């Protein structure tokens, strides 16, 4: 016999496994852990991982890890919303080359970017309903344009996810150094530490990380709207027309004339405000049922918030004489000092901006592992990317994303201005291919049943494709050219390990008819 896991006295040791009960789980939900020696105590490494990541989650609770619209807005929209902190500044950094007299051009450029954002958001809303199983730009391009365009879109997305982490975290650290210039020499170590903290939060599970990231997201939204409201009141109500004394008000000398090429370059730089819009269409399976409807509503909410905040900050830069300088005090910090002084409200603004910019990287941590698991299931990445960790997340994808983003941060010195050109091209390659794919999708469905709704969808996708394509072409200061790996088509998937029927719902309905 064997008692308490010890030998029965006859020299035999029956194999057995340990069942670790999940705290708070149903008695039947037992996660099995294999050990070399059943009676051996956990190693120090196992104890550390258990403390950092938490207890295992039973696979039967996967549906409970889905996200509500409120939490999904924090997870998938943090990247897009955080671009408000640097998109206007990128426009001004280009225009300032022609002197402070060129800064008023930021207003018309901002309006054009807002129109483009509105069109792209509408386009991705149609993508969500046509392809509710997720996959975003890759699936749309592969199904409608062919394998190679799909491969290009998939490669661009993977590159974009890595760069999103590097840019977002670097921007967050820039907000810290704007408020505390003495910590400037520690910019890179602080950025690396921030990435590691986000990694630990995501290894603990998607729903738990969304709860952690929800508060900074909504704090940031409130603080930006407060800056806009107070700034407008001070200008129109109190007739204050100057920045705070601590803000940068030095005039800038013109280094080149204001030409159409410079304006297009500023437009291209400011279109970083559109980054992250595609994240919701890529992560539809993470929403609670009905997935497509909830995802589309979340996308609409995100677009409305993003457009209003971006236009508000851009308008304030036309009222107050801000002068941007790369790797110095940010535009948000200058406007915050002007609106709030250096009281608690200013520090709340800087803290919420820092937290959101850092946590905006969570969008990539939600989508990169999912997409890499799809590629691995097709055999073009190691099979280890398919494995689900004990917290029901793709742990390998999370770790690879962490390593690559840390390398970029160290290589570029955590400088947002240096990373932005690399960041932008990959985003708009996937934008352009997605819009072109949706145009082809609605053209395929046109026939005897071609109706008013179909024509409306088609009219949305055509300008979306053209405008996104022009944005990619005018990004003259970016030199990154995504080089897709030899990937085969990426299948649409819902939950890990689940393969849904081929073809989008609209195509299946057409075939049935």
N, C-alpha and C positions, 0 to 999 in steps of 0.2 A: 504494500500500500504506500501511498504518498500523502503526507500530511503537511499542510502549510507550505507547499512548494518544495519540500525537502525529499531526498531519496528515501525509498521504502525499505532500505536495508538489504536488498538483494542485488545491489550494484546497478540497477536500472534507473533511468531518469525519463519518464514519459514526457514527450514534448508538450508544452502548453504556451499559451499567450496570456498576456495581461490585458484586462479590460479596464480602461480608465473612464470612470463615469464623468460625464460633462455636467458641471455645476448648473443646477436649474433645469436640466433637460429631463425628458420623459425617461422612466426607468429602462425602456427598451432601447433608448438611444445610447449605445455604448460604442465608443471608438476603440478599435483594436490596435494595439501597439506591439510590434514584434521586438523581441530582445534576443540577443545571443544567449544570454543566461537568464532564464525566467525569474530567478530570485535575486538578480543583481540590482543594486541601487542605481538611480539615475546619475549620470555623469554630471560634472560641473557645467559642461556646455549645454546639456539638456535642461538643467535647472535654469540657466541664464535665458535660453530661448523660451522656456515656459513662462518666465517672469516678464520678458519683453513682449512676446506675441500673445500670450494668454492660453487658456485651456482649449483643447480641440472642440470644434463644432461638428455635430452629427450631420452627415450628408442629407438626412431626411428634412433638415431645417433650411435647405437651400432657398426655398421659396420665401421664407421669412427674411432672408437677406436682401430681398428686392427693395427698391427705394421709392418713397413717396415723392410727389412733385416738389414739396418744400425741400426735402433733403437732396433730391436730384439736381435742383437748381444750384445748390452749394457745391456739389461734386462736379457736375459737367459744365457749369457756367462760370466757375471761378476764373478760368483762364481767359475767357472772353471779357469778363467784367474788369479784370485786373489790367487789361490793356489801356483802360482809361488813364492809368497812372503814367503812361509813357508815350501813347500814340500822338497826342498833341505836341508833346515835347520833341518827338522825332520830326514832325513837320517844321517846327521852329528852328531846329538845329540845321536843317537844310536851307531854309529861307534866310537865316541870319548871315549866310555867306554873301548875300547881296546887301547886307547892312540892315539896321533896324527899320529902315523905310520899307522893307519888303515884308515885315511881319503882318500887316493888314491882309496880305494874300491868304493867310491861314484861315480866315473866315470862309471865303468861297470854297477853298479846298476841303474844309471840314464838312460843309453842306454836301459836296459831291460824294465824299466818303460815306456820309450818313445815308444818302440815296442808294449807293451801292450795297451797303449793309442791309437795308430794307429788302432789296431785290434778292440778295443771296439768302437771307433768312426765309423768305417765301419759297425759294427754290428748294432749300433743305427741308422745309415743311412738307412739300410734295414728295421728296425722297423718302421721308419717314413713313408716309402712308403707302407708298408703292413698294417699299422694302422694309417691312416692320421687323424682320429678323436681324437687323443690324448689318454692319459691314460698311455702310456709308459709301464714300467715294469709290472705294475699290470695287465693290459689288456692282454698282451702277455702271462704271466704266467697263468692267469685264463683260457684263451681260449685254451691253448695248453697243460697245465700240470694238470689242475684241479682246483677246488675251493680253497682247502687249500693252495697250493703254491701261488695262487693269493692273498689270504688273507695275507700270510707272506710277499709278496712283497709290498702290499699296506701299511701294518703296518710299514715295514722298511722305506718306502718313507716318511711317516708322521713323523717318528722319525728323519729321516735325515734332513727334512726341519727345524725342531726346532733346531737341533744341528748346522745346517749351519749358522743360524743367530748368535748363541752364539760364534761359532768359528771365523767367519768372523769379527764380531765386535771386539772381543777380540784381534785378530791379528792386526786390524787397530789401536787400542789403544796402542798396543805394539810398533807400528811404531812411535807413538807420544812420548812415554816414552823413546825410543831409542835416539831421537833427543833432548828431553827435560827431563832429568832424574829427575828434581825437581818436576814434576807433577806425579811421580810414586804413591804416596799415594792416588791419585784421580782416579786410574785406573777403579775401579768398577763404581763410579758415572758417569764418562765420558762414559763408555760403555752403561749404562742404558739410558743416555740422547741420545746417538746416535741411539739406537733402537727406542726410542720414535719419533725422527725426521723422521726416515725412515717410521714409521707407518703413520704419518701425510701425508707424500708424497704419499704413496700408497692409502690412503683413498681419495685422490684427483682424483684418476683415473689412469688406466694403461698407457695410452698414455702420460699423463702429467708427470708421474713419469719416464717414459723412456727418455723423453727429459731432465729431471733433471740429470739422471744418465749417459747419453751418454757422456758428456764431461769428467768426471773423468776416465771413462773406456779407452777412446782413449788417454788421457794424460798419463795414466799408461803404456799403450803399448809403446808409444813413449819414455817414460823415461827409461823403462827396456831395450829396444833396444839400447838406448844411453849409458847406463851403460855397456852393453856387448861390444859395438863398441869401446868406449873409453878405457875400461879395456884391450881389446885385443891390441889396439894400444899402450897403455903404456907398455905392457909386451913385445910385439914383435918389436915395433918401437922404443920405448925409453928405453927398457931393464930394466924396473922397476919391481922388483920381490918381494917387500915388501909392506905390508899394510900401510895405513896411520898411523901416530904415535898414534892417538887417538883410533884406533881399537884394539881389543883384540888379542894379539899375544903371550900370555902366554902359555907355553907347558902344556899339560894335562897328568897326570899320568894314566897308564893303570890300570883299576879296574877289568878287566876280559880278558881272552884270546880272540883272534879273531877266532871264530869258525863259522861253516856253519850256526848254529842256529842264531848267532848274525847277520850274513849277511842277512839271511832271514828276521829277525826282522827289519833290516834297510830297506830292500826292501818293507816290509809291511808298514812301517811308511812313506816311500816316495811315496807310491801309493795314498796318499792324493792328489797328482797332478791330479788324475782322477776324483775327486769329482766334481759334477756339470755337467759332460758330459751328463747325462741323462735328464737334465732339458729341453732341446729343444724338445726331443721326447715326453715329458709330456705336453708341451704347444703348440703343433702344431695349435690348433684352434685359437690361438692369432695372427697368421700371416695373412697377406693379401693374397688373392687368387693369384696364386694357392698355397695353404697352404703347401702341402707336398714338393713341389719343392723348395719353398723358405726356408722352415725349413732345408731341407737336405743341401742346399748350405750354409746356415748359420753355420750348424754343421761342414761342411768341413773347412770353414774359421776359425772357432774357434779352431779346432784341429790343423791346421797348425800353427797358432799363438802360441798356448799353447806349442806344442812340441818344437818349435824353441826357445821360451823364457826359458823353463825349461832346455833344454840342454845347452843353453848359460850360464845361471847362474851356473849350475852344473860344467861346464867346467872352469869357472872363479875360483871356489873354489879349483880346482886342480892346478891353476897357482899361486894363492896367499895363504899364510899360515893362513887361517881363522881358528878360534877355537870357536865353538858355545857354548853358555851357556844359559840354559833355563831362561826365564824371564829377560834377560839382553839385551844388544845391539844385534839387529838382524843381520843376514848374509847380507841382502840387504843393511842395513845401513853401515856395514863395507865395503862392496864393493863400495857403493856410495861415502864414504869418500875417498877411494883410487882412484877412477876414477875422482871425481870432486873437492876434497878438501872439505872445508866447505863453499863454495860460493853459489850463487843463484841456480845453477844446483842441488846441493845436497839437498837443501831445497825444490826445485820443486819435486825431486824424492820422498822425504819423504812425502810431502803433497799429491801427486798423489797416492802413495801407501796407505796412511791412508784413503783417500777418497774411493778408490776402494775397499779396504778390508771391510770398513764399509758398503758401498753400495752394495757389493756382496751379502749381506743378502737379497737384493731385489729379487733375484732369488727365494728364498723361499716364499716371499710375493706374487709372481706371481703364484706359483704352489700350495702351501698349501691350500689356500682358494678354488681353483678350485677342487682339489681332495676331500677336506672335503665336498664340496657341492654335489659331486657325491655320497659319502657315505651317506649323509643325505637324498638324494633323494631315496635311497634304504631303509631308515628307521633305520639306525644304528648310527646316530647322531641326535641330536635335529633338527627339521625342520627349525629352525632359521638360520642354516648354508646355506640354499637354498636361503634365501632372498637376493635380490640385493639392495645395498644402492643407495642413490640418485646420486652418481657419477658412477653408473653402475659397481660396484665392490662388491665382497662378503665381506661386512664389518665385519660380525661376525667372519669369518675365520681369517681375518687380526688381529682382536683384541685378539683372542685366541692364535695365534702364538706369538704375542707380549708378552702376560703374561707368557707363558711357557718359552720363550727364556730369559726373564728377570730373572726368577727364576733360570735358569741354570747359568747365568752369575754371579749372586750374590752367589750362592752355591759354585761355583768353583773359585771365586775370579778373574774372567775375565782372567784366565790363559790358553793360547792356548795349551801349552804342556799337561796340565791335561785334556783338553777337546778332544784332537785329538783321543785318544783311543776309546772314546764313539762314536765319529763322524764316524770313518772308517768302523765299522762292518755293520751298517745299510746300508751304501752305497753299499757295495759289496754283501750283501745278495740280494738286488734288481738287481745288475749287473748279478750275477750268475743265478738267476731265469729267468731273461730276455733272456740271451743267450741260456739257456737250452730250453726255450719256443720257441725261433726262430728256433732252430735246429729241434724241433718237428714240427713246422709250415711248414718248407720246406720239411720235410719227408712226411707229409700228402699230400702236393701238388704233390709229385713225383708220376708218373704213366706214361700213354702213352705219356703225354705231357712233361715229364721230359727232360729238355734241358740243353744246356751249361750254360745258365744264372742261372738256378736253382741250378746246381751243384756248380757254383761259390759262390752263396749266402750260400749254405750249408757249403762249405769249410771255409767261413769267420766265421760263427757262432760257429763251433765246437771248434777251438782254443780259441775263445773269451770266451766260456763257461768254458773251462778247466782252462785258465789262471786266470780268475776272481775268479773261485772257489778256486784255490790254494792261491790267495791273501787273501781271507777271512780266509782260514785255518791257514796261517802263521802269522796272526795278534795276536801273543802270548801275547802282552801286553795290549790287550783290553779284557774287561770282560763283556761288555754289550751284552745281548742276547735279541733281539727284541721279545716282547711278543704280538702277534697280537690280537686285539679285535675280538669279535664275529661278523665279518663282512660277509655279503653276497657278491655275485659278484658285482663288480662296473661296471655300464654301461658306454659305451663310449658316450661322449656327445660333441657337438660342442658349440653353444652359450648357455648361461644359459636358461634352460627351454626347450631345443630342444633335442629330442631323435632320433638319427640317426638310420638307418636300422641295424639290428644285423649282426654280422660277418664282417670280414675285406673284402676289395674289392676283393682280390685274391680268397677268399673262395666263395664270391657271384658269381664271374665269373665261378668258377669251377662248382657250383651248376647249373648255367644256362646252361652250356654245357651238 
